[in-house]
Amino acid sequence: MEIEQQIQSLREELRQHNYNYYVLDAPVISDFEFDTKLKQLQELEAAHPEFHDPNSPTLRVGGQVTKNFNTLVHEHRMYSLDNSYSKEDLLDWEKRIKKAVDGPVEYTCELKYDGASMSLTYQDGQLEKAVTRGDGVQGDEVTTNIRTIKSVPLQLKGDFPSRFDIRGEIVLPFAGFEAMNAARVAAGEEPYRNPRNTASGSLKLQDSSEVAKRPLECLLYSVVGNNLGLTTQFESLEKAASWGFKVPKHAVLAKSIDEVLEYINHWDVARHELPYETDGVVIKVNNLRQQEELGFTAKAPRWAMAYKFQAEQASAVLHTITYQVGRTGAITPVANLEPVSLAGTIVKRASLHNADQIAKLDIREGDTVYVEKGGEIIPKIVGVDLSQRPADSQPTKYITHCPECQTELVRAADEALHYCPNETGCFPQIVGRIQHYISRKAMDIEGLGGETVALLVKEGLITNYADLYELRVDQLLPLERMAQKSAENLVEGVAKSREIPFERVLFALGIRYVGETVAKKLARHYKSIEALSQASEDDLIGVDEIGSAIAQSVVQWFMEEKHQQLVSRLQAAGVQLQLSEEVLANQTDTLKGDVVVVSGVFHRVSRTELKKLIEDNGGKVSSSISSKTTYVVAGDKMGPSKRTKAESLGVALITEDEFLAKLGQ
């Protein structure tokens, strides 16, 4: 027992010293003393393996090798943020918030660090898993590598919840990045391009001991979970810091948008003195109950906004304009540039968007153009330096025929883009549709990547996604770089996609304007591909959030015989083309025609669960009260202005218990 106590005592002491050094930046012992104690612990653990602890400070040096990073679904979805670039954007956002919630609104302002987004899950104070953001719904588990980052606590302290997720950014400080590059140059290797990409790439290194050598840090900013006992975002930051997390100290509480703008103006200049890359400010409604009231769009929380600092700009010579064909046949003009360094990356190409944009800026081959990163991600051309224009310059003539199949392009009167109509004979369209079908958010077919799809089409083995279900191993073996095991994995991956639920199959079909969210709404409403295929435009427009453009696109898609044949073949292959029995069992028409507003704090079910119950039972959830509202499910602390509006319109207020009783719960 004495040995076990000695080991535990050393672990606690080293954790505290680690916290002092890497989180507080205030060490109280020398590096030599720390290393001596660490070595002592390593020797004790080696002699007594019965006291093994996966969260011991000795295991931060890494050593485990991960061949494949498992994909895990996030317990709580990781949303992206809407971006703003001006004071006007923020004022418009504030107006929308003030309309939707009652009472005064405060904001937290936090710096937006440019790193790799990460979700850490803690159970009973111990790090359970670390998952990359991925597509927000699922990401790659990189727990072994994250354990090596010294500012990530493996064991929490204080009054932490029993289970929660905490989100943050894995960043590489400038000093560490420069030191890494100096070592690479000295060894005759190419230096890394920028801290963000280097940090992101580090997370997927197979050998965790290599990750341990990199001076990565983890900056945390968002606690997520159920029944956490927190009331505000600012309180959650303070609590997270007290539990042992490295929470940036620059967050402030702002009483108004004017105070938000003061914070933005200050950090637009002061950020250049920070040890990390930053690209903006994140503004959040501080009150968590108001956040819940505001909810989410399909992609982002309504209660948060990212203000992006002015994008970095550079000038470069535009050599040629080429044209790309997308899976829908849309033509995208691309500027091929003299390579130029921009926001830490080398930019060689930039999107020109469409013919109107080229004409508006009068962009020509040979011009010197101004390039910036829109949101500091996608390079775009924002202007032309006319003083540098060559004397023999000629205006750009937009192409009239597809660069891939030579079919004459079409452009509808209300469309910005030109399209190639040769859907079944244009190589990039054929490949693009199949690549979309197999993508992670759609059918997520393992063992099949974009390059393999292109090869299968090129070799004539497939011409559409229904052909995938007829592929055999013996057909695949003659292909370049295709061994027995990889061929078997591909066929197995295709077979497993038969289990993918209907709403994702519907998204995978690639119907124009039918994205993830629209596919879910249509699947929930029509319940099967057969019912959807028979819907008229008027029927479709009657579905929540389905407009005329989507309705028209869906009807036209199902009218085409080639698409009907595709659906028949997928059905014969066993693909899920209707909601599962399990999902259908939870769906009724009890609330059909009801428009329901949810407001206040609830006790038996969460607000999210309430909204799901409304939709599962045929009702429509609305965020604001109007004459069309059937009733309001009113919880505790419902805002007085909403209550007054409901009463003035004669809209009934019912309790949580009364609502659940309607559903027989």
C-alpha positions as CSV (number, residue, x, y, z in Angstrom):
1,M,0.0,0.0,0.0
2,E,2.9,2.3,0.8
3,I,4.2,2.0,-2.9
4,E,0.8,2.7,-4.3
5,Q,0.5,5.9,-2.1
6,Q,4.0,6.9,-3.2
7,I,3.0,6.5,-6.9
8,Q,-0.2,8.4,-6.4
9,S,1.5,11.2,-4.5
10,L,4.1,11.6,-7.2
11,R,1.4,11.7,-9.9
12,E,-0.5,14.4,-8.0
13,E,2.6,16.5,-7.5
14,L,3.7,16.2,-11.1
15,R,0.2,17.1,-12.4
16,Q,0.3,20.3,-10.3
17,H,3.8,21.2,-11.5
18,N,2.6,20.5,-15.1
19,Y,-0.4,22.8,-14.6
20,N,1.8,25.5,-13.1
21,Y,4.2,25.4,-16.0
22,Y,2.0,24.8,-19.0
23,V,-1.3,26.5,-18.0
24,L,-0.4,29.2,-15.5
25,D,3.1,29.8,-17.0
26,A,4.3,30.1,-13.4
27,P,6.7,27.1,-12.6
28,V,7.8,26.7,-8.9
29,I,10.5,24.1,-9.5
30,S,13.3,23.8,-12.0
31,D,13.2,21.6,-15.1
32,F,15.9,19.4,-13.6
33,E,13.8,18.8,-10.4
34,F,10.7,18.0,-12.5
35,D,12.6,15.5,-14.7
36,T,14.1,13.8,-11.6
37,K,10.6,13.3,-10.0
38,L,9.3,12.1,-13.4
39,K,12.1,9.5,-13.7
40,Q,11.4,8.4,-10.2
41,L,7.7,7.8,-11.1
42,Q,8.6,6.0,-14.3
43,E,10.8,3.6,-12.3
44,L,8.1,2.9,-9.7
45,E,5.5,2.3,-12.4
46,A,7.8,0.0,-14.4
47,A,8.4,-2.1,-11.2
48,H,4.7,-2.1,-10.3
49,P,2.6,-2.5,-13.4
50,E,-0.5,-3.4,-11.3
51,F,-0.8,0.4,-10.5
52,H,-1.0,1.4,-14.2
53,D,-3.0,4.6,-15.0
54,P,-3.6,5.6,-18.6
55,N,-3.6,9.3,-17.4
56,S,-0.3,9.1,-15.6
57,P,2.1,12.1,-16.3
58,T,4.7,9.6,-17.5
59,L,2.6,8.7,-20.5
60,R,2.7,12.2,-22.0
61,V,6.0,11.3,-23.9
62,G,3.9,9.1,-26.3
63,G,5.2,6.0,-27.9
64,Q,2.0,4.4,-29.0
65,V,1.5,4.0,-32.8
66,T,-2.0,4.4,-34.3
67,K,-2.3,2.8,-37.8
68,N,-5.9,3.9,-38.4
69,F,-7.8,6.7,-36.7
70,N,-11.3,5.6,-35.9
71,T,-14.2,7.8,-36.9
72,L,-16.5,8.6,-33.9
73,V,-19.8,10.4,-33.9
74,H,-19.8,13.5,-31.6
75,E,-22.2,13.1,-28.6
76,H,-22.9,16.8,-29.1
77,R,-22.6,18.2,-32.7
78,M,-19.8,20.7,-33.4
79,Y,-21.4,23.5,-35.3
80,S,-19.5,26.0,-37.4
81,L,-20.0,29.8,-36.9
82,D,-21.6,32.4,-39.1
83,N,-19.0,35.1,-40.1
84,S,-19.3,38.8,-40.1
85,Y,-16.9,41.4,-41.6
86,S,-18.4,44.7,-40.6
87,K,-20.1,46.7,-37.9
88,E,-23.3,46.6,-39.9
89,D,-23.3,42.7,-39.9
90,L,-23.0,42.7,-36.1
91,L,-25.8,45.3,-35.7
92,D,-28.1,43.2,-37.9
93,W,-27.2,40.1,-35.8
94,E,-28.0,42.1,-32.6
95,K,-31.4,43.1,-34.0
96,R,-32.3,39.5,-34.8
97,I,-31.3,38.4,-31.2
98,K,-33.3,41.2,-29.5
99,K,-36.4,40.2,-31.5
100,A,-36.1,36.6,-30.5
101,V,-35.3,36.8,-26.7
102,D,-36.7,38.8,-23.8
103,G,-34.7,41.0,-21.4
104,P,-31.2,42.6,-21.6
105,V,-28.6,40.7,-23.6
106,E,-24.9,40.5,-22.6
107,Y,-22.1,39.1,-24.8
108,T,-18.9,37.3,-24.2
109,C,-16.1,38.4,-26.5
110,E,-13.3,35.8,-27.1
111,L,-10.4,35.8,-29.5
112,K,-10.7,33.4,-32.4
113,Y,-7.6,31.3,-32.5
114,D,-6.5,29.8,-35.8
115,G,-5.8,26.1,-35.0
116,A,-7.3,22.7,-35.3
117,S,-10.7,22.3,-33.7
118,M,-10.9,19.6,-31.0
119,S,-13.6,18.1,-28.7
120,L,-12.4,16.5,-25.5
121,T,-14.7,14.2,-23.5
122,Y,-14.2,13.8,-19.7
123,Q,-15.8,11.2,-17.5
124,D,-15.4,11.5,-13.7
125,G,-12.6,14.0,-14.2
126,Q,-10.5,11.9,-16.5
127,L,-9.8,12.4,-20.2
128,E,-11.9,9.7,-22.0
129,K,-11.4,10.6,-25.7
130,A,-10.4,13.4,-28.0
131,V,-12.1,13.7,-31.4
132,T,-11.3,16.1,-34.3
133,R,-14.1,18.4,-35.5
134,G,-14.4,16.4,-38.8
135,D,-17.6,17.5,-40.5
136,G,-19.2,18.5,-37.2
137,V,-21.2,15.4,-36.9
138,Q,-18.3,13.0,-36.7
139,G,-14.5,13.2,-36.5
140,D,-11.4,11.2,-36.0
141,E,-10.4,9.9,-32.6
142,V,-6.9,11.2,-31.8
143,T,-6.8,10.6,-28.0
144,T,-3.3,9.0,-27.9
145,N,-1.8,12.1,-29.6
146,I,-3.8,14.6,-27.5
147,R,-2.5,12.9,-24.3
148,T,1.0,14.1,-25.2
149,I,0.0,17.8,-25.1
150,K,1.0,19.2,-21.7
151,S,-1.7,21.8,-21.5
152,V,-4.4,19.2,-21.8
153,P,-5.3,18.0,-18.3
154,L,-5.6,14.2,-18.0
155,Q,-7.1,14.5,-14.5
156,L,-9.3,17.4,-13.5
157,K,-9.6,19.1,-10.1
158,G,-12.4,20.9,-8.3
159,D,-16.2,20.7,-8.8
160,F,-16.3,19.4,-12.4
161,P,-19.5,17.7,-13.8
162,S,-19.4,13.9,-14.0
163,R,-19.5,13.9,-17.8
164,F,-19.1,16.7,-20.4
165,D,-17.3,17.7,-23.6
166,I,-15.1,20.7,-23.9
167,R,-14.1,22.3,-27.2
168,G,-11.1,24.2,-28.2
169,E,-8.2,24.7,-30.7
170,I,-5.0,22.9,-30.9
171,V,-2.5,25.6,-31.7
172,L,1.2,25.9,-32.4
173,P,2.7,29.1,-30.9
174,F,4.9,31.2,-33.2
175,A,8.0,30.6,-31.0
176,G,7.6,26.8,-31.2
177,F,6.9,26.9,-34.9
178,E,10.0,29.0,-35.6
179,A,12.1,26.6,-33.5
180,M,10.7,23.6,-35.4
181,N,11.5,25.2,-38.7
182,A,15.0,26.2,-37.7
183,A,15.7,22.6,-36.8
184,R,14.2,21.4,-40.2
185,V,16.3,23.9,-42.2
186,A,19.5,22.8,-40.2
187,A,18.7,19.2,-41.1
188,G,18.3,20.2,-44.8
189,E,14.5,19.7,-44.8
190,E,11.8,22.0,-46.2
191,P,10.4,24.3,-43.5
192,Y,6.7,24.0,-42.6
193,R,4.4,26.6,-44.3
194,N,2.3,27.9,-41.3
195,P,1.5,27.1,-37.7
196,R,-2.2,26.2,-38.3
197,N,-1.6,23.5,-40.9
198,T,1.4,22.1,-38.9
199,A,-0.7,21.8,-35.8
200,S,-3.5,20.1,-37.7
201,G,-1.1,17.7,-39.4
202,S,0.5,16.8,-36.1
203,L,-2.8,15.4,-34.8
204,K,-2.8,12.6,-37.5
205,L,0.9,11.5,-37.0
206,Q,0.9,7.8,-36.4
207,D,3.7,7.8,-33.8
208,S,2.5,9.7,-30.7
209,S,6.1,10.2,-29.5
210,E,6.6,12.4,-32.6
211,V,3.6,14.5,-31.5
212,A,5.1,14.8,-28.0
213,K,8.1,16.5,-29.5
214,R,6.0,19.3,-30.9
215,P,5.2,22.3,-28.7
216,L,1.5,22.1,-29.2
217,E,-1.0,23.8,-26.9
218,C,-4.7,23.4,-26.3
219,L,-6.8,26.5,-25.8
220,L,-10.4,25.7,-24.5
221,Y,-13.5,27.9,-24.9
222,S,-16.7,25.9,-24.8
223,V,-18.2,23.5,-22.2
224,V,-21.0,21.3,-23.6
225,G,-23.2,18.6,-22.0
226,N,-26.4,17.9,-20.1
227,N,-27.3,19.4,-16.7
228,L,-23.9,21.0,-16.1
229,G,-25.2,23.6,-13.6
230,L,-23.8,26.5,-15.6
231,T,-25.8,29.7,-16.3
232,T,-23.6,31.8,-18.6
233,Q,-20.8,31.4,-21.1
234,F,-18.5,33.6,-19.0
235,E,-19.1,31.4,-15.9
236,S,-18.3,28.3,-18.0
237,L,-14.9,29.8,-19.0
238,E,-14.1,30.6,-15.3
239,K,-15.2,27.1,-14.2
240,A,-13.2,25.4,-16.9
241,A,-10.1,27.3,-15.8
242,S,-10.6,26.2,-12.2
243,W,-10.9,22.6,-13.3
244,G,-7.4,22.8,-14.8
245,F,-8.0,23.8,-18.5
246,K,-5.9,26.4,-20.3
247,V,-8.6,29.0,-21.0
248,P,-7.4,32.2,-22.8
249,K,-7.4,35.1,-20.4
250,H,-8.5,37.7,-23.0
251,A,-12.2,37.0,-22.9
252,V,-14.4,39.8,-21.6
253,L,-18.1,40.4,-20.7
254,A,-19.7,43.1,-22.9
255,K,-22.9,44.8,-21.9
256,S,-23.6,46.1,-25.4
257,I,-22.6,45.9,-29.1
258,D,-20.7,49.1,-28.6
259,E,-18.5,47.4,-26.0
260,V,-18.1,44.5,-28.4
261,L,-16.9,46.8,-31.1
262,E,-14.4,48.4,-28.7
263,Y,-13.0,44.9,-28.0
264,I,-12.8,44.2,-31.8
265,N,-11.0,47.5,-32.5
266,H,-8.5,46.9,-29.7
267,W,-7.6,43.4,-30.8
268,D,-7.4,44.1,-34.5
269,V,-4.2,45.9,-33.6
270,A,-3.1,44.1,-30.3
271,R,-3.4,40.6,-31.8
272,H,-0.1,41.0,-33.5
273,E,1.6,40.9,-30.1
274,L,0.0,37.5,-29.2
275,P,2.0,34.3,-29.2
276,Y,-0.6,32.5,-31.4
277,E,-2.3,33.0,-34.7
278,T,-5.7,34.8,-34.5
279,D,-8.1,35.6,-37.3
280,G,-11.0,37.3,-35.5
281,V,-13.2,37.6,-32.5
282,V,-16.1,35.3,-31.5
283,I,-19.1,37.0,-29.9
284,K,-21.6,34.9,-28.0
285,V,-24.8,35.6,-26.2
286,N,-23.6,35.2,-22.6
287,N,-26.8,33.8,-21.0
288,L,-27.1,30.1,-21.7
289,R,-30.9,30.1,-21.3
290,Q,-31.1,32.8,-24.0
291,Q,-28.7,30.7,-26.2
292,E,-31.1,27.7,-25.8
293,E,-34.0,30.0,-26.8
294,L,-32.2,31.2,-29.9
295,G,-31.2,27.7,-31.0
296,F,-29.4,26.8,-34.2
297,T,-29.7,27.0,-38.0
298,A,-28.8,23.9,-40.0
299,K,-25.1,24.9,-39.8
300,A,-24.5,27.4,-37.0
301,P,-25.8,28.7,-33.6
302,R,-28.0,31.8,-33.8
303,W,-26.4,33.0,-30.6
304,A,-22.8,33.3,-31.8
305,M,-21.0,35.3,-34.5
306,A,-17.4,35.3,-35.7
307,Y,-16.1,38.7,-36.6
308,K,-13.2,38.2,-39.0
309,F,-10.4,40.7,-39.1
310,Q,-9.6,42.3,-42.5
311,A,-8.2,39.6,-44.8
312,E,-4.5,39.7,-45.8
313,Q,-4.1,40.9,-49.3
314,A,-1.3,40.4,-51.9
315,S,-0.8,41.2,-55.6
316,A,0.1,38.6,-58.2
317,V,0.2,38.2,-62.0
318,L,-2.7,36.3,-63.5
319,H,-1.2,34.0,-66.1
320,T,-4.3,32.1,-67.4
321,I,-8.0,31.6,-66.8
322,T,-9.2,28.0,-66.9
323,Y,-12.6,26.5,-66.3
324,Q,-13.7,23.6,-64.0
325,V,-16.8,21.5,-64.3
326,G,-18.6,20.5,-61.1
327,R,-20.8,17.5,-60.4
328,T,-23.9,19.5,-61.3
329,G,-22.4,20.7,-64.5
330,A,-21.7,24.2,-63.1
331,I,-18.7,25.9,-64.6
332,T,-16.3,27.7,-62.3
333,P,-13.6,30.0,-63.8
334,V,-10.3,29.7,-62.1
335,A,-7.4,32.2,-62.1
336,N,-3.9,30.6,-62.4
337,L,-1.5,33.0,-60.6
338,E,2.2,33.6,-60.2
339,P,2.7,31.9,-56.8
340,V,2.4,34.4,-54.0
341,S,2.6,34.0,-50.2
342,L,-0.7,34.9,-48.5
343,A,-1.7,34.4,-44.8
344,G,0.9,31.7,-44.3
345,T,0.3,29.7,-47.5
346,I,1.5,29.8,-51.1
347,V,-1.4,30.7,-53.4
348,K,-1.3,29.6,-57.0
349,R,-5.0,29.7,-57.9
350,A,-8.1,31.7,-57.0
351,S,-11.8,31.4,-57.9
352,L,-13.3,34.0,-60.3
353,H,-16.8,32.8,-59.4
354,N,-18.7,33.5,-62.7
355,A,-18.8,35.4,-65.9
356,D,-20.5,38.4,-64.2
357,Q,-17.7,38.8,-61.7
358,I,-15.0,38.7,-64.4
359,A,-16.9,41.4,-66.4
360,K,-17.5,43.5,-63.3
361,L,-13.8,43.7,-62.4
362,D,-12.7,43.5,-66.0
363,I,-10.2,40.7,-65.2
364,R,-7.9,39.7,-68.0
365,E,-5.1,37.3,-68.5
366,G,-1.7,39.1,-67.9
367,D,-3.2,41.5,-65.3
368,T,-1.7,42.1,-62.0
369,V,-4.5,41.4,-59.6
370,Y,-5.2,41.8,-55.9
371,V,-5.8,38.5,-54.1
372,E,-7.1,38.0,-50.6
373,K,-8.4,35.0,-48.6
374,G,-12.2,35.2,-48.2
375,G,-12.6,34.4,-44.5
376,E,-8.8,33.6,-44.8
377,I,-9.7,30.2,-46.3
378,I,-10.5,30.5,-50.1
379,P,-8.4,32.9,-52.1
380,K,-10.4,35.3,-54.2
381,I,-9.5,38.2,-56.6
382,V,-10.9,41.5,-55.4
383,G,-9.4,44.0,-57.9
384,V,-7.1,44.7,-60.8
385,D,-4.0,47.0,-60.7
386,L,-4.8,48.8,-64.0
387,S,-1.4,50.7,-63.9
388,Q,0.3,47.3,-64.5
389,R,-2.0,46.2,-67.4
390,P,-0.1,45.2,-70.5
391,A,-0.6,47.4,-73.6
392,D,-1.8,44.5,-75.7
393,S,-4.4,43.3,-73.1
394,Q,-7.6,41.9,-74.5
395,P,-11.0,41.6,-72.6
396,T,-11.8,38.1,-71.3
397,K,-14.3,36.2,-73.5
398,Y,-16.1,33.6,-71.4
399,I,-16.2,30.1,-72.9
400,T,-19.3,29.0,-74.8
401,H,-18.6,25.2,-74.7
402,C,-17.8,22.7,-72.0
403,P,-14.0,22.4,-71.6
404,E,-14.3,18.6,-71.0
405,C,-17.0,17.4,-73.4
406,Q,-17.4,20.4,-75.8
407,T,-21.2,20.5,-75.3
408,E,-22.6,24.0,-75.7
409,L,-23.1,25.7,-72.3
410,V,-26.5,26.9,-71.0
411,R,-27.3,29.7,-68.6
412,A,-30.8,30.4,-67.2
413,A,-32.0,34.0,-67.0
414,D,-32.0,34.0,-63.2
415,E,-28.7,32.1,-62.8
416,A,-25.2,33.5,-62.2
417,L,-23.5,30.3,-63.5
418,H,-23.2,28.6,-66.8
419,Y,-23.9,24.9,-67.0
420,C,-22.9,21.9,-69.1
421,P,-26.2,20.0,-69.8
422,N,-24.4,16.8,-70.8
423,E,-25.1,15.1,-67.5
424,T,-24.4,11.5,-68.6
425,G,-21.5,12.0,-71.0
426,C,-19.3,14.6,-69.2
427,F,-16.5,12.9,-67.3
428,P,-16.2,15.3,-64.3
429,Q,-19.9,15.3,-63.8
430,I,-20.1,11.5,-63.8
431,V,-17.2,11.2,-61.4
432,G,-18.4,14.2,-59.2
433,R,-21.8,12.7,-58.7
434,I,-20.4,9.3,-57.6
435,Q,-17.8,11.0,-55.4
436,H,-20.7,13.0,-53.7
437,Y,-22.6,9.7,-53.3
438,I,-19.7,8.0,-51.5
439,S,-18.7,11.0,-49.3
440,R,-18.7,10.9,-45.5
441,K,-21.9,12.9,-45.0
442,A,-23.7,10.8,-47.6
443,M,-23.1,7.1,-48.0
444,D,-19.7,7.1,-46.3
445,I,-18.3,4.2,-48.2
446,E,-15.1,2.9,-46.7
447,G,-12.3,1.6,-49.1
448,L,-13.4,3.9,-51.9
449,G,-11.9,7.3,-52.5
450,G,-12.2,10.0,-55.1
451,E,-9.2,8.8,-57.2
452,T,-10.5,5.2,-57.3
453,V,-13.9,6.5,-58.4
454,A,-12.2,8.3,-61.3
455,L,-10.3,5.2,-62.2
456,L,-13.4,3.0,-62.1
457,V,-15.2,5.4,-64.5
458,K,-12.2,5.7,-66.7
459,E,-11.9,1.9,-67.0
460,G,-15.7,1.7,-67.8
461,L,-16.6,-0.4,-64.7
462,I,-19.1,2.2,-63.5
463,T,-21.0,5.1,-65.1
464,N,-23.3,6.0,-62.1
465,Y,-23.6,5.2,-58.4
466,A,-26.0,2.3,-58.9
467,D,-23.2,0.5,-60.7
468,L,-21.2,0.3,-57.5
469,Y,-23.5,-2.4,-56.1
470,E,-22.6,-4.7,-59.0
471,L,-18.9,-4.5,-58.7
472,R,-17.0,-7.8,-58.1
473,V,-13.5,-8.4,-56.6
474,D,-12.3,-10.1,-59.8
475,Q,-13.2,-6.9,-61.8
476,L,-11.2,-4.7,-59.5
477,L,-8.0,-6.8,-59.3
478,P,-6.6,-5.8,-62.7
479,L,-6.8,-2.1,-61.8
480,E,-3.6,-0.1,-60.9
481,R,-2.6,-0.3,-57.2
482,M,-5.6,-2.6,-56.4
483,A,-4.6,-5.6,-54.3
484,Q,-6.8,-8.5,-53.1
485,K,-7.4,-6.9,-49.7
486,S,-8.2,-3.4,-51.0
487,A,-10.6,-4.9,-53.6
488,E,-12.4,-6.9,-50.9
489,N,-12.6,-3.8,-48.7
490,L,-14.1,-1.8,-51.5
491,V,-16.8,-4.4,-52.2
492,E,-17.5,-4.8,-48.4
493,G,-17.7,-1.0,-48.0
494,V,-20.3,-0.7,-50.8
495,A,-22.3,-3.6,-49.3
496,K,-22.3,-1.9,-45.8
497,S,-23.7,1.3,-47.3
498,R,-27.0,-0.6,-47.7
499,E,-27.4,0.2,-43.9
500,I,-27.2,4.0,-44.4
501,P,-30.5,5.6,-43.4
502,F,-32.9,7.1,-45.9
503,E,-32.3,10.8,-45.2
504,R,-28.6,10.3,-46.0
505,V,-29.4,8.3,-49.2
506,L,-31.7,11.1,-50.3
507,F,-28.8,13.6,-49.8
508,A,-26.4,11.2,-51.6
509,L,-28.6,11.2,-54.8
510,G,-27.3,14.7,-55.6
511,I,-30.6,16.3,-56.4
512,R,-29.9,20.0,-56.9
513,Y,-30.6,22.2,-53.8
514,V,-31.3,19.1,-51.7
515,G,-28.5,19.4,-49.0
516,E,-28.3,17.6,-45.7
517,T,-30.9,19.6,-43.9
518,V,-33.4,19.6,-46.8
519,A,-33.0,15.9,-47.2
520,K,-33.8,15.3,-43.5
521,K,-36.9,17.4,-43.8
522,L,-38.1,15.7,-47.0
523,A,-37.4,12.2,-45.6
524,R,-39.2,13.0,-42.3
525,H,-42.2,14.4,-44.2
526,Y,-42.6,11.8,-47.0
527,K,-41.1,8.8,-45.2
528,S,-40.2,7.0,-48.5
529,I,-38.7,7.7,-51.9
530,E,-41.9,6.5,-53.5
531,A,-44.1,9.1,-51.8
532,L,-41.5,11.8,-52.5
533,S,-41.3,10.9,-56.2
534,Q,-45.1,11.4,-56.5
535,A,-45.2,14.8,-54.7
536,S,-46.2,17.9,-56.8
537,E,-44.6,21.3,-56.5
538,D,-47.5,22.6,-54.4
539,D,-47.2,19.6,-52.1
540,L,-43.5,20.2,-51.6
541,I,-43.8,23.9,-51.0
542,G,-46.2,23.0,-48.2
543,V,-43.3,21.3,-46.3
544,D,-41.6,23.4,-43.7
545,E,-38.7,25.5,-45.2
546,I,-39.1,24.1,-48.7
547,G,-39.2,26.9,-51.3
548,S,-40.2,26.9,-55.0
549,A,-36.7,26.4,-56.3
550,I,-36.2,23.2,-54.2
551,A,-39.7,22.0,-55.1
552,Q,-39.2,22.5,-58.8
553,S,-35.7,20.8,-58.7
554,V,-37.1,17.7,-56.9
555,V,-40.1,17.3,-59.3
556,Q,-37.9,17.7,-62.4
557,W,-35.3,15.2,-61.0
558,F,-38.0,12.5,-60.5
559,M,-39.6,13.2,-63.9
560,E,-36.4,12.1,-65.8
561,E,-36.5,8.4,-66.8
562,K,-32.7,7.9,-66.1
563,H,-33.3,9.0,-62.5
564,Q,-36.3,6.7,-62.1
565,Q,-34.1,3.8,-63.4
566,L,-31.4,4.7,-60.9
567,V,-33.8,4.7,-58.0
568,S,-35.2,1.2,-59.2
569,R,-31.7,-0.2,-59.3
570,L,-30.8,1.2,-55.8
571,Q,-34.0,-0.4,-54.5
572,A,-33.1,-3.7,-56.1
573,A,-29.6,-3.4,-54.5
574,G,-31.2,-3.1,-51.0
575,V,-30.4,0.5,-50.4
576,Q,-32.6,2.2,-47.7
577,L,-35.2,4.2,-49.6
578,Q,-37.7,4.6,-46.8
579,L,-37.5,5.5,-43.1
580,S,-36.6,2.5,-40.9
581,E,-39.3,0.8,-38.8
582,E,-37.5,2.1,-35.6
583,V,-37.8,5.7,-36.8
584,L,-41.4,5.3,-38.1
585,A,-42.4,3.8,-34.7
586,N,-41.5,7.2,-33.1
587,Q,-43.4,9.3,-35.7
588,T,-47.1,10.1,-35.7
589,D,-49.4,12.7,-37.2
590,T,-50.7,13.7,-33.7
591,L,-49.6,17.3,-34.2
592,K,-50.1,17.6,-38.0
593,G,-50.9,21.2,-38.9
594,D,-49.8,22.6,-35.5
595,V,-47.3,25.4,-35.4
596,V,-45.6,25.3,-31.9
597,V,-43.3,27.8,-30.2
598,V,-41.2,26.5,-27.3
599,S,-40.2,29.1,-24.6
600,G,-38.7,29.0,-21.1
601,V,-36.9,26.3,-19.0
602,F,-38.1,22.7,-18.9
603,H,-37.6,19.9,-16.4
604,R,-38.9,16.6,-17.8
605,V,-37.3,16.9,-21.2
606,S,-34.8,19.3,-22.7
607,R,-35.7,22.0,-25.1
608,T,-34.0,20.1,-27.9
609,E,-36.0,16.9,-27.0
610,L,-39.2,19.0,-27.0
611,K,-38.5,20.3,-30.5
612,K,-37.8,16.8,-31.7
613,L,-41.0,15.5,-30.2
614,I,-43.0,18.2,-32.1
615,E,-41.4,17.3,-35.4
616,D,-41.6,13.5,-34.8
617,N,-45.3,14.0,-34.3
618,G,-46.0,16.0,-37.4
619,G,-45.8,19.5,-36.0
620,K,-43.8,22.5,-37.0
621,V,-41.5,24.3,-34.6
622,S,-41.4,28.1,-34.9
623,S,-39.0,30.5,-33.1
624,S,-41.4,33.4,-33.0
625,I,-45.1,33.9,-32.0
626,S,-47.5,35.0,-34.7
627,S,-51.2,34.7,-35.7
628,K,-50.2,31.3,-37.3
629,T,-49.0,29.9,-33.9
630,T,-51.2,27.1,-32.6
631,Y,-49.9,27.2,-29.1
632,V,-46.8,27.9,-27.0
633,V,-45.2,25.3,-24.7
634,A,-44.4,27.6,-21.8
635,G,-41.7,26.6,-19.3
636,D,-40.3,28.4,-16.3
637,K,-38.8,31.8,-16.8
638,M,-40.7,32.4,-20.1
639,G,-39.9,35.9,-21.3
640,P,-42.6,38.5,-20.4
641,S,-42.7,40.0,-24.0
642,K,-43.4,36.6,-25.5
643,R,-46.1,36.0,-22.9
644,T,-47.7,39.4,-23.7
645,K,-47.6,38.8,-27.4
646,A,-49.2,35.3,-27.1
647,E,-52.0,36.8,-24.9
648,S,-52.6,39.7,-27.3
649,L,-52.9,37.3,-30.3
650,G,-55.1,34.9,-28.3
651,V,-52.5,32.1,-28.6
652,A,-52.9,29.4,-26.0
653,L,-50.1,28.7,-23.5
654,I,-49.7,25.1,-22.3
655,T,-47.3,23.6,-19.8
656,E,-44.6,21.0,-20.4
657,D,-46.8,18.4,-18.7
658,E,-49.9,19.3,-20.8
659,F,-47.9,19.0,-24.0
660,L,-46.4,15.6,-23.0
661,A,-49.9,14.5,-22.1
662,K,-51.1,15.4,-25.7
663,L,-48.6,12.8,-26.9
664,G,-49.6,10.2,-24.3
665,Q,-46.3,10.6,-22.4
